[in-house]
Amino acid sequence: MLKPLINSKKKLKLSNLANANSLIDSSTSVFWFRRDLRLQDNAGLYYALKENKNVIPVFIFDSTILDKLEDKADKRVEFIHQSLSLIKKQLEDQGSSLLVLHGDPLTIYKKLDPKVVYTNHDYEPYAQKRDVEVSKILSSKGSELKTYKDQVIFEKNEVLKDDGKPYTIFTPYSRKWKAKVNKFFFKVILPKSTLTPSRKLNHNSYLPLKKLVFKRLVLRFQSE
C-alpha cells in the first residue's frame, strides 16, 4: 500500500531529513525511484507493494552525480524534474505523494531507519558501488536493500551459449534471445492502489531547479 504524505501541495517539493525521519520508521518500507520514473510496469514498486502494508515512494537528487555536471542547463535534470512532477501528481490522485530529497544517498540512509528499501537494478559503475554501500548501511541497522531487474528484458548472464559463455556473434544471440521471450514479458505490472492513513509530512520549500543550481529549459520533442 502506498502511504499518503498528508498536507502535500500540488507542486514538487523538497523535504528535509527531519521530515523524512518523522515519516519513515521500522514499520515503513521505502521504494527508491532512480532510473525507473514510472508507476506502471515497475518491478521494484510492484514487489514493495505486494510485500508491505506501508510504502513511502522516495526520490533522491544525488548530489554526487549533480555536482559533477558542468552544464547548469542540463536537459537530463530538467527531464527528471518534469517526470517527478508527473509521478507526484499521479500519486496524489491516489491519496499518496512523493518524498523528494537532495544529498548523498549514503548520508541519507545512515539517518533513516526503514523496514526495507526496494529499488530496481542500476548497472552504472558508480551506482553499483553506491548500492553495495547502501546495502551495508541498511544491513547494519537490521534492514535490507532489495533490488529487481526492471529496465532490461534479459541481463547479461541470462542469454548465454550452451557452454555458459557470452555470445560474440549477433545472429545466434538474437535467436537465443527470442527463444527465451514468452508471454510473461508482455504483461504490464500494475501497482496496487489501496492506500493507508499516514502521519503528516511538512514540506518546507518548493523545489525549483534553481534550488539544485540548475536552469529550467523548455523541452521540445520533435517527431520523426
N, C-alpha and C positions, 0 to 999 in steps of 0.2 A: 504494500500500500504506500502511495506517495504521501508523505507527511506534509500538511499545509504549513506555510510560513505566514502567520497571521499579520495583518496590517501592512502588507506589501503593496505598494502602489504599482501602476502600470509601467513605470519607467524602469529600465535596467539599473540596479543599484549595486554599490559595492559595500559589502558588510565587513566588519572587523572581527578579529579573532575572539574578542569578548562576547560578541553576539553569537558567533558560531559555537563557542564553547557552551553557551547557555542553552543551545538547541540540541547539540549532539552529545549524547552520553552512551553508556554501555547498553542501553535498551534500543538505541537507534543505529541503523546501518546507513551507509553513505553510498550513493552512486556517483562516481567521479567522471564527469564528462571530460573528454580530451579531443581526439580527432573525430569523434562519433556524435556530431551535433545534430541529433535527431531523436525523436521519441519512438518512432516506428522502426521495426526491424533492427533493434538494438539488443544484441545478445546479453551483454552485461546487465543492462537495465532489466531485461526480462527475468534473469535469474535473481537479481536483487529483490524484485517484487514478488517473485514466486516463493522465495525462501524466508521473507521477513514481513513483519507486521508494519513496521515504521521505516521508511526510507527517505532520506534527505538528498535531493539532487544538488550536486556541487560542481562548480567550475572554478579553476584556479588560473588566473593570468600569471603564468610562470615568469617571474622576474629574471630568472637565469637565462631564459630564451629572449625575452623582450629587451633586456639591457644590451644584447649583442646586435640588435637591429639598428643600423645607422640611419636608414630612411624612416623618418617620422611620419611619412605619408604612406606607410606600408599597406598595400591592398589586402594582404592576408589578415592583418589585425582588424581592419575595417570589416572584412567578411565575417570573421569570428564574432565581432561585436554585434553585427546585424543578426547573425544566426542565433546568438544567445538571447537577443531581444525577442525573437520569434519563439524560441523554446519557452522562455519565461511567460509569454502571453498564453501559449498552449497549456502550460502547467496551471496558470492562474484560472483558466477556463474550467479546469478540473478541481479547483479549490486548493491547489498547492502553489509552489513558486520555485525559484531557483536561487540558491545561495552562491553568490559570486565573491571570490576572494582574490587578493593580489599579493604575491610574495613568493618566497622559496617554498615549494611543496614539502621539503624535508622539515623546515622550521614549523610550518603549519601543522603537519601531522604529529610532530612532537608535542604540540599543545592541545590536540584533540584526542578524545577517547571514544571513538565509535565502536560499536559492536563488531562490525565487519565493514571493509571498504571494497566495493565492487567496481570494476572498470574493465575496459577492453584492451587487448594486447596492443602495444605500441612497439614498432620494430626499429625505430631510430636508435643509434648507439647511445646517445645521451639519455633517451627515455628508458632504455633497458637498464642502464646503471642507476638512474633515479628510482625506478620501480624496485630494484633489489634493495636499495637503502630504505625506501618507504616500507617495504615488507619487513625488514629488520626492526624498524622503529615500532610498527604495529605489533609484531610478534613479541617484542619485549614488554608490551602492555597487555598481553593476553588477547589481542585482536589479530586480524589477518587481512591480507590483500588477496582478493580473488580476481583473476583476470581471465578473459574469454576471447576466443577467436571471433572477430567481427568484421573487419574491413576487407578481408580476403575470403575467397571461397575455399582454397586449399593453402596451407602453409607449406614451406619449402620441403619439409620432411614427409609430407603426405602424398606426394606424387614422385615416386622413385622407380628405378628399374627393378627388375625381379631380383637382382643381386644386391639391392639395397643402396645402390649408388645413384647420384643425381644424373639426369639426362643431360647430354651435351648437344643433342640434335633435336630440333623443334618438332618435327613430324611425329616421331614415336611418343614424345612427351605430350603432344596435343591429343593423340589417340588415347593415351592412358588417362589424361585429364578428363576428357569427355566421357570415358567409360565409367569414371567414378561419380559423375554427376547423376543424381536421382531426384525424385520429386521433393525430397526434403529441402533441397537448396532453393526451391521456388516458393517456399512458404514465406509469408511475411509475419514476423514476430511482432505481436501487439502487446504492449504493457497493459496490465490490469488498471482500471480507472478508479477502483474503490479507494476512498480516502479516509483518514482517521483524524480526530481532533489533535491540535498541537498547541504548544506554548507560543508566546509572542516572540517574534524576531524583529527587533528595531533596527531598521536600516538608517544610517546616519547621513549618507550622501548619495546624490545622483552620480552615475558613472559615465560622464562624457569621455571620449577618447583622450581629451587633453589631460585628464587626470592620470592617464597612463603615459603621458608625454608623447601622444600620437595625434596626428591630424585627421579630421574627418574628410572623407572623399565622397564624391558622387560616383558610385559604381554603375557602369553601363555594360550590359551583356548583349553582345551582337550575335544575332542568329547566323547560322552557317549559310 
